[in-house]
């Protein structure tokens, strides 16, 4: 049997429950789409980094008004994105 048909115990589909609040269910759908996008990604990583930067931009603009944890998360994303961009140029 091919591995592509074997799923782990922590797939987003496993967490789907119709009684959950709509925001949780919508997040579940986004996570499942992210998995599909990743699986279909033979695109260049520079293109992917551009997408990440676009998604990060609104969070960068909100720096200073976020929760302490969100501030750290944004700062780490900025730092890690820069690391990947530098590494991609090698």
Number of C-alpha atoms within 10 A of each C-alpha: 5 5 6 6 6 8 10 7 9 8 13 16 13 11 13 13 11 8 8 11 9 10 9 14 17 12 12 19 15 13 15 15 12 12 14 11 11 12 9 9 11 8 9 8 13 13 10 13 16 13 11 14 16 11 11 15 12 10 19 16 9 11 15 11 10 13 10 10 9 14 17 13 13 18 15 12 17 17 12 12 17 14 11 13 15 10 9 11 7 5
